[in-house]
Amino acid sequence: MLAFRKTITVFLLLTPLVIVCTTVFNYAIDLPYWDDYIVHSHLISLKSDTGIFRKLGRLFDQHWEHRIVWTRSLFFLYYKLTGQLNYYNLTLVGFSGLVLLVAILYGAFRKTRLPLFYFLPVPFLLLNLQSHENLIWAMASIQNFYILVFALGAFYMLAYPTRRAFGVALLLAVLGSFTSGNGFLIFMIGAFLLFWQHQYRRGICWLLVGLGCVIAYFFNYNRVTFFPSPYLFGYLEWVKAFFVFAGAFVDTYPYTKPVAIGYENPVWLTVTLGLLVIGFASWFLLHLLRITFPSRRRSTQKDPWFWPVFFLGSLLFLLATDAMTVYSRVGFGGASYMLQSRYKIYSGLLLSISYLGALWRFKNENQLPYIWGICLLSIIPISLYADYQCLEGVINQRRKTVAAYLTWRLQTPMNEQQSFESVYHPHPYLDPYLSAVQATPTDSTAKFDQVNEEHFFLKIAKTKAINPTLDRPEEGSYIVLLGDSTSYIYPARPLRPYSVQEMAAKSGKSGYFSSAFQALVPKETTVTGLYRLALLTNRNDSLRLELSPAVFRHTTTF
């Protein structure tokens, strides 16, 4: 019976890892996406610089509001070791950060000395497809997963009084500060933890290093002013967003409005979960302070304050990051914007930390098995259903990557493309797409069921269309804007059956996707001008470009 229980436990522990690994391995692609192009171009300029100190200085160049030294260093090291960038492998490097994060939490769990099956909820909270945007996007995975590794790793090490542990924690704090904008929270919270443990000399040293990082970070810093102001929304929306951010795990859908089609995000359900988890986290923080703060006992190697330091540091970091994200991003779309895929890892991590804290707090209580059972029976179905739903997000993310690269090829002068490919050799399998678009179209049979111009988008819909399959995500339909001086390619998003209202479309091809698609052409990234709309389709590697009678006269974005 014991062997059977261990087998079931190991099987369940590996299930979320196998699902996510299989997805990443199958759908990651050796193409840059969005900010990858900026990091890539920076690497080319860095390569041409002379002198090691100048190259090191260039790693600290500002990227939006961040200093992404860690990301740029990995890109540079990968290029130096292999001779060229490979975005598939760089994505795997970033994904390794998520695996390391789970390993850190497992290391913390082992100190409870509870049976292994009590750890089961944690992998399901973190290893799921809710983070689909991060999972197959090289730059985002490196930044957004490793900042959490550095933060929790630093607090893990600060729980031990040895010099080596302190040195490792200090290194992780420095790396975190130059990985993402919330990295400096590690120094602020770490200083509090050190003084709290009566380690005053180390606390002063920690603050001095942190001050040096702040000076380096803000040297020649240019404030980003073009992001929407958070004051576009009222303070009540800020509070709502704070709890949505924390409870986002319960939202299993991959998108929010206006991209969400055929469903409504359960915003108030996320608020409810956020209230519960933040309420427990606040109670737990007060409990930790109450039982440890009056003590004058120092942490020793035999008796480290592991649980108070690790949990207090991790919870403070996550709650402070929640507040920072709300202030800096709520202007983009209100509370529901906190349900973006790249933020959902924080909700799962906050729930994981709170759950492990509950295990430690109640490990000698009779109610512990009930806490475990309730958490397990709640988390596993939500996680698995999110995997099923968010596979759509993974496939669309890959299609967006392909379309963005094709557009870049169409619009970028040949000399810039050659410079770009001096550190990266793209696979030629996309060349037929370019040939199809650049050829003189002779087919004028494309018809769309809907072409509507909205405030920010041009919405195009078709009910009986060619859509991709799960094993051939590049196939299907793409919208092509043909202009006199430039052209664009946008992926047509295949719609799930529940997203289609028309019965004609519902009666079409069955499977994960329906036979309908919708495309949202963003005006913001489209140069003003007159465009002829065309439809590029790929079925069984047979490409076809069809012109439509529709035209798009783009005059202004707003």
C-alpha positions in Angstrom: 0.0 0.0 0.0 2.8 2.4 0.8 4.6 1.7 -2.5 1.3 2.3 -4.4 0.8 5.6 -2.6 4.3 6.7 -3.4 3.8 5.7 -7.1 0.6 7.8 -7.3 2.2 10.7 -5.6 5.2 10.7 -8.0 2.8 10.3 -11.0 0.7 13.3 -9.9 3.8 15.4 -9.1 5.2 14.8 -12.6 1.9 15.3 -14.4 2.0 19.2 -14.5 5.7 19.1 -15.4 5.1 16.7 -18.3 2.2 18.8 -19.6 4.1 22.0 -19.6 7.4 20.5 -20.9 5.6 18.8 -23.7 3.8 22.1 -24.7 7.0 24.1 -24.5 9.0 21.6 -26.5 6.4 21.3 -29.2 5.3 24.9 -29.6 8.4 27.0 -28.8 9.9 28.3 -32.1 13.3 29.6 -33.2 11.9 33.1 -34.0 12.2 36.4 -32.1 9.1 38.1 -30.8 8.4 41.7 -29.8 11.1 42.8 -27.3 13.4 40.0 -28.6 14.0 42.3 -31.6 15.3 45.1 -29.3 17.5 42.8 -27.4 18.8 41.2 -30.6 19.6 44.6 -32.1 21.4 45.6 -28.9 23.5 42.5 -29.1 24.6 43.4 -32.7 25.7 46.9 -31.5 27.3 45.3 -28.4 29.3 43.0 -30.7 30.7 45.9 -32.7 31.8 47.8 -29.6 35.5 47.6 -28.6 36.9 47.2 -25.1 35.6 44.9 -22.4 34.6 47.8 -20.1 32.6 49.5 -22.8 30.8 46.2 -23.6 30.1 45.7 -19.9 28.7 49.2 -19.6 26.4 48.6 -22.6 24.8 45.7 -20.8 23.3 48.3 -18.4 21.6 50.3 -21.2 18.0 51.1 -20.4 15.2 48.9 -21.8 11.8 50.6 -21.4 11.7 51.2 -17.6 14.1 48.3 -16.8 17.8 47.5 -16.8 17.8 43.9 -18.2 21.4 43.0 -17.6 20.6 39.4 -16.8 18.6 38.9 -20.1 21.3 40.7 -22.2 24.1 38.7 -20.5 22.4 35.4 -21.3 21.8 36.4 -25.0 25.5 37.5 -25.2 26.9 34.4 -23.6 24.7 32.1 -25.7 26.0 33.9 -28.8 29.6 33.7 -27.7 29.3 30.0 -26.9 27.4 28.8 -30.0 28.2 31.5 -32.6 24.5 32.4 -33.2 21.3 33.0 -31.3 18.6 30.3 -31.2 15.3 31.5 -29.8 14.0 28.0 -29.2 17.0 27.2 -26.9 16.8 30.6 -25.3 13.2 29.9 -24.5 14.2 26.7 -22.8 16.8 28.6 -20.8 14.0 30.9 -19.6 11.7 28.0 -18.9 14.4 26.5 -16.7 13.7 29.4 -14.3 10.2 28.2 -13.7 11.6 24.7 -12.9 14.1 26.2 -10.5 11.4 28.1 -8.8 9.5 24.9 -8.1 12.8 23.4 -6.8 13.3 26.2 -4.3 9.8 25.7 -3.0 10.4 22.0 -2.7 13.6 22.7 -0.7 11.5 24.8 1.6 8.8 22.1 1.8 11.3 19.4 2.8 12.1 21.3 6.0 8.5 20.6 7.2 9.4 16.8 7.2 5.9 16.1 6.0 5.1 13.2 3.6 5.8 14.0 -0.1 2.1 14.0 -1.1 1.6 17.2 0.9 3.6 19.0 -1.8 1.2 18.0 -4.6 -0.7 21.3 -4.9 2.4 23.4 -5.5 3.4 22.0 -9.0 -0.2 22.4 -10.2 -0.2 26.0 -9.0 3.0 26.9 -10.9 3.4 24.4 -13.8 0.4 25.2 -16.0 -0.3 27.0 -19.2 -1.7 30.1 -17.7 1.7 31.6 -18.3 1.5 30.8 -22.0 2.9 34.2 -23.0 6.0 33.7 -21.0 6.4 30.0 -21.8 7.3 30.3 -25.5 8.7 33.9 -25.6 12.5 33.9 -25.0 13.1 37.4 -23.5 9.9 37.3 -21.4 10.6 33.8 -19.9 14.2 34.8 -18.9 13.0 38.0 -17.2 9.7 37.0 -15.7 10.7 33.6 -14.3 14.3 34.4 -13.2 13.3 37.5 -11.2 11.3 35.1 -9.0 14.2 32.7 -8.7 16.5 35.5 -7.6 14.0 36.9 -5.1 13.0 33.6 -3.4 16.5 32.3 -3.6 17.8 35.4 -1.8 15.3 35.1 1.0 16.0 31.3 1.2 19.7 32.1 1.7 19.1 34.9 4.2 17.5 32.4 6.5 20.9 30.9 7.2 23.6 32.8 9.2 26.7 31.5 7.4 28.9 33.9 5.4 28.6 31.8 2.3 24.8 31.9 2.4 24.9 35.7 2.9 27.2 36.0 -0.1 25.0 34.0 -2.3 21.9 36.0 -1.2 23.8 39.3 -1.9 24.7 38.0 -5.4 21.1 37.0 -6.1 19.8 40.4 -4.9 22.2 42.1 -7.3 21.1 39.9 -10.2 17.4 40.5 -9.4 17.9 44.2 -9.3 19.1 44.2 -12.9 16.6 41.6 -14.2 13.2 43.4 -13.6 11.8 46.6 -12.2 10.7 45.0 -9.0 14.1 43.6 -8.3 15.0 46.4 -5.9 12.4 45.1 -3.5 14.8 42.3 -2.7 17.2 44.8 -1.1 14.5 46.7 0.7 12.9 43.5 2.2 16.3 41.8 2.7 17.5 44.7 4.8 14.5 44.5 7.0 15.0 40.7 7.4 18.7 41.1 8.4 18.0 43.8 11.0 15.0 41.7 12.2 17.5 38.9 12.9 19.8 41.3 14.7 22.5 40.9 12.0 23.3 44.6 12.0 26.7 44.5 10.2 25.3 42.4 7.4 22.3 44.7 7.3 24.5 47.7 6.8 26.6 45.9 4.1 23.4 44.8 2.4 22.1 48.4 2.3 25.4 49.8 1.0 25.4 47.3 -1.9 21.8 48.0 -2.6 22.5 51.8 -2.6 25.3 51.1 -5.2 22.8 49.2 -7.3 20.3 52.0 -7.1 22.9 54.6 -8.2 24.0 52.3 -11.1 20.3 51.7 -12.1 19.3 55.3 -12.2 22.5 56.7 -13.7 21.4 58.4 -17.0 17.9 57.0 -16.5 15.1 58.3 -18.7 11.6 58.1 -17.2 9.1 56.4 -19.4 6.2 58.9 -19.8 4.1 57.4 -22.6 2.4 54.6 -20.6 -1.2 55.3 -19.7 -1.7 57.1 -16.3 -3.1 55.0 -13.5 -5.3 58.0 -12.7 -7.4 57.2 -15.7 -9.2 54.9 -13.2 -10.4 55.6 -9.7 -8.8 54.4 -6.5 -11.6 51.8 -6.1 -10.4 50.2 -9.4 -6.8 50.2 -8.0 -8.0 48.2 -4.9 -10.0 45.8 -7.1 -6.9 45.3 -9.4 -4.8 44.6 -6.3 -7.0 41.6 -5.4 -7.5 40.5 -9.0 -3.7 40.2 -9.4 -3.5 38.0 -6.3 -6.5 35.8 -7.3 -5.8 35.5 -11.0 -5.1 31.8 -10.8 -8.9 31.0 -10.7 -9.3 32.7 -14.1 -8.7 29.8 -16.5 -9.2 31.8 -19.8 -6.1 32.9 -21.8 -7.4 36.4 -22.7 -9.3 39.4 -21.4 -11.5 41.9 -23.3 -11.4 42.9 -26.2 -9.6 39.7 -27.2 -11.8 37.4 -25.1 -14.6 36.2 -27.4 -17.6 34.1 -26.2 -16.8 34.2 -22.5 -16.5 36.6 -19.6 -13.5 36.6 -17.3 -14.7 35.8 -13.7 -13.2 39.1 -12.3 -15.2 39.0 -9.1 -14.2 35.4 -8.5 -10.6 36.5 -8.8 -11.3 39.3 -6.4 -12.8 36.8 -3.9 -9.8 34.5 -4.1 -7.5 37.5 -3.8 -9.3 38.7 -0.7 -8.9 35.2 0.8 -5.3 34.7 0.0 -4.2 38.2 0.9 -6.2 38.0 4.1 -4.4 34.8 5.1 -1.1 36.2 4.0 -1.7 39.3 6.2 -2.7 37.2 9.2 0.4 34.9 8.6 2.7 37.9 8.5 1.3 39.3 11.7 1.6 35.9 13.3 5.3 35.6 12.3 6.0 39.1 13.6 4.2 38.3 16.9 6.1 35.1 17.6 9.6 36.2 16.6 9.9 40.0 16.9 10.0 40.2 20.8 12.8 37.6 20.8 16.4 38.8 21.2 17.7 35.4 20.2 20.0 35.5 17.1 19.7 33.0 14.3 22.3 30.3 14.5 23.5 27.6 12.1 21.8 25.0 14.2 18.7 27.0 14.7 18.0 29.2 11.7 14.9 31.3 11.5 14.2 29.6 8.2 10.4 29.7 8.2 9.9 33.3 9.5 12.6 34.7 7.2 11.7 32.8 4.0 8.0 33.3 4.3 8.1 36.8 5.5 10.5 37.9 2.7 8.6 36.0 0.0 5.1 37.3 1.0 6.3 40.9 1.4 8.0 40.7 -2.1 4.9 39.3 -3.7 2.5 41.8 -2.1 4.8 44.8 -2.9 5.1 43.5 -6.5 1.3 43.4 -6.6 1.1 47.0 -5.6 3.8 48.1 -8.0 2.2 46.3 -10.9 -1.2 47.8 -10.2 0.2 51.4 -10.1 2.3 51.0 -13.3 -0.2 48.9 -15.4 -3.8 49.6 -14.3 -3.9 52.5 -16.7 -3.8 50.1 -19.7 -7.2 48.6 -19.0 -8.3 48.7 -15.4 -8.5 45.8 -13.0 -9.1 43.1 -15.7 -5.7 44.0 -17.2 -4.1 42.2 -14.2 -5.3 39.0 -15.8 -2.7 39.2 -18.5 -0.9 35.9 -18.9 2.6 37.2 -18.0 1.3 38.2 -14.5 -0.5 35.0 -13.6 2.6 33.3 -12.3 2.5 35.7 -9.3 -1.0 34.5 -8.3 0.1 30.9 -8.4 3.3 31.7 -6.4 1.4 33.7 -3.8 -1.0 30.7 -3.3 2.0 28.3 -3.1 3.8 30.4 -0.5 0.6 30.7 1.5 -0.1 27.0 1.3 3.4 26.1 2.4 3.0 28.6 5.3 -0.2 26.8 6.3 1.6 23.5 6.3 4.3 24.8 8.6 1.8 26.6 10.9 -0.6 23.6 11.2 1.7 20.7 10.7 1.0 19.4 14.2 -2.7 20.1 14.1 -5.5 17.6 13.4 -6.9 19.8 10.6 -3.8 19.6 8.4 -5.1 16.7 6.3 -8.4 18.6 5.7 -6.4 21.7 4.6 -4.4 19.5 2.2 -7.5 17.8 0.8 -9.4 20.9 0.2 -6.5 22.6 -1.5 -5.7 19.5 -3.6 -9.3 19.0 -4.8 -9.7 22.7 -5.6 -6.3 23.3 -7.3 -5.9 20.2 -9.6 -9.1 20.6 -11.6 -8.6 24.4 -12.0 -5.0 23.8 -13.2 -5.9 21.0 -15.6 -8.8 23.0 -17.0 -6.6 26.0 -17.5 -4.1 23.9 -19.4 -6.9 22.8 -21.8 -8.2 26.4 -22.2 -4.8 28.1 -22.4 -3.5 25.8 -25.1 -5.4 28.2 -27.4 -3.1 31.0 -26.1 0.0 29.0 -26.7 -0.9 28.3 -30.3 -2.0 31.9 -31.0 1.2 33.1 -29.4 3.2 31.0 -31.9 1.1 32.2 -34.8 1.7 35.8 -33.7 5.4 35.2 -33.6 5.4 33.8 -37.2 3.3 36.7 -38.5 5.4 39.4 -36.8 8.6 37.9 -38.2 7.1 37.8 -41.7 6.0 41.4 -41.4 9.5 42.3 -40.2 11.0 40.6 -43.3 8.7 42.5 -45.6 9.4 45.9 -44.1 13.1 45.7 -43.2 15.7 46.8 -45.7 18.0 44.0 -46.9 21.2 45.5 -45.4 19.5 45.5 -41.9 18.3 42.0 -42.4 21.8 40.9 -43.2 23.1 42.7 -40.1 20.3 41.0 -38.0 21.3 37.6 -39.4 24.9 38.1 -38.6 24.1 36.6 -35.1 21.1 34.6 -36.1 20.3 32.2 -38.9 16.5 31.8 -39.4 15.2 28.5 -40.8 14.1 29.0 -44.4 10.8 27.2 -44.0 9.0 30.6 -43.8 10.4 31.7 -47.2 7.4 30.3 -49.1 5.1 32.6 -47.1 7.1 35.6 -48.2 7.1 34.4 -51.8 3.3 34.1 -51.8 2.8 37.6 -50.4 5.3 39.2 -52.6 4.0 37.6 -55.8 1.4 39.4 -57.9 -1.9 38.1 -56.7 -4.3 36.9 -59.5 -7.0 35.4 -57.3 -9.7 37.8 -56.2 -12.1 35.4 -54.5 -11.5 36.1 -50.8 -14.6 37.2 -48.9 -15.0 38.1 -45.3 -18.2 38.0 -43.3 -17.3 41.0 -41.3 -14.9 43.9 -41.7 -15.5 46.6 -39.0 -13.3 49.5 -38.1 -13.3 50.1 -34.3 -11.4 52.6 -32.2 -8.2 50.7 -31.8 -8.6 47.8 -34.2 -9.8 46.7 -37.6 -11.9 43.6 -36.9 -12.2 41.0 -39.6 -14.2 37.8 -39.2 -15.0 34.7 -41.4 -17.2 31.7 -40.4 -16.1 29.1 -42.9 -12.4 29.4 -43.0 -9.2 27.3 -43.0 -7.9 27.0 -39.4 -4.8 25.4 -37.9 -4.8 22.1 -36.0 -3.0 21.3 -32.8 -0.2 19.5 -34.5 0.2 22.1 -37.4 -0.2 25.5 -35.7 1.4 27.5 -38.6 -1.3 26.4 -41.0 -4.7 28.2 -41.3 -5.4 31.8 -42.3 -3.5 35.1 -42.1 -4.7 38.6 -42.9 -2.5 40.5 -45.3 -2.6 44.3 -45.7 -1.2 45.2 -49.1 -0.2 48.9 -49.4 1.7 50.9 -52.0 4.8 51.2 -49.8 4.5 48.6 -47.1 2.6 45.4 -46.3 1.6 43.7 -43.0 0.7 40.1 -42.1 -1.5 39.4 -39.1 -2.6 36.0 -37.8 -6.3 35.2 -38.0 -7.2 33.8 -34.6 -9.0 30.4 -34.9 -12.0 30.5 -32.6 -13.0 27.9 -30.1 -16.5 26.5 -30.5 -17.9 28.4 -27.5 -16.6 31.6 -29.1 -18.8 31.2 -32.2 -22.4 32.4 -32.1 -23.4 31.5 -35.6 -24.9 28.0 -35.9 -23.4 27.7 -39.4 -20.0 27.9 -37.9 -20.8 25.6 -35.1 -21.9 23.0 -37.5 -18.6 23.1 -39.3 -15.3 21.4 -38.6 -15.3 19.8 -35.1 -12.3 19.7 -32.8 -10.4 22.0 -30.6 -11.0 24.9 -33.0 -14.2 25.7 -34.9 -14.2 26.6 -38.6 -14.4 30.4 -37.8 -11.7 32.9 -37.2 -11.4 36.5 -36.1 -8.5 38.9 -36.7 -7.8 42.1 -34.8 -5.5 44.4 -36.8 -4.0 46.9 -34.4 -4.1 50.5 -35.8 -1.3 51.6 -33.4 1.3 49.5 -35.2 0.0 50.2 -38.8 1.3 53.1 -40.8 -1.4 55.3 -42.2 -2.4 54.7 -45.8 -4.7 52.8 -48.1 -4.5 49.0 -47.9 -6.1 46.2 -49.9 -7.2 43.3 -47.7 -6.1 39.8 -48.7 -6.3 36.3 -47.2 -3.2 34.1 -47.0 -4.1 30.4 -46.3 -2.0 27.4 -45.7 -3.6 23.9 -45.9 -1.3 20.9 -45.9 1.7 23.1 -46.8 -0.2 24.5 -49.9 -0.1 28.3 -49.7 -2.6 30.5 -51.4 -3.1 34.3 -51.5 -6.5 35.7 -52.4 -7.4 39.3 -52.8 -10.7 40.6 -51.3 -12.8 43.6 -52.5 -12.4 45.2 -49.0 -10.0 48.1 -48.5 -8.8 49.7 -45.3 -8.2 53.5 -45.3 -6.1 54.1 -42.2 -5.9 57.8 -41.4 -5.1 57.9 -37.6 -4.7 55.6 -34.7 -7.0 57.6 -32.3 
